[in-house]
Amino acid sequence: MATTKSSTKSSPGKRSVPATVVVPAKAKPVTKPKPVVKPAPVVKPKPAPKTLPKAAAAKPARARAGKPTGVPLEQRRHYVEMAAYYIAERRGFAPGDPLEDWVQAEAEIDRLLAEGRLGG
């Protein structure tokens, strides 16, 4: 009997494939990240100032009397006194409230001092 030898060589037209085949995954398309949009800050409206009665409105004018304005207090008092006189004169010295005249005069003098239109 004749023995035949089997060949371990592969035929030249066929290729051998390794046992594990690695197939590359499909690449995902490149996308730009979406911009982060932050919400605008919430701005609460300020409440409207409450109207004060005349007696309460006089307090800030008196409180300003103690603030330094660059004019000596004695000079400021003289300005307020003269302004109160002219306020009473404008209404013809008719009966009225001298305290209201004084408060109005203080407000006017303080405004003029703040604007720099009065002072020494």
BELZINOR-V284297 format. One record per helix or strand. SS is the DSSP state (alpha for helix, beta for strand). FROM is the first residue (numbers start at 1). TO is the last residue. If there is no record, write none. Layout:
BEGIN
ss:SS from:FROM to:TO
ss:SS from:FROM to:TO
END
This chain:
BEGIN
ss:alpha from:54 to:65
ss:alpha from:73 to:90
ss:alpha from:98 to:115
END
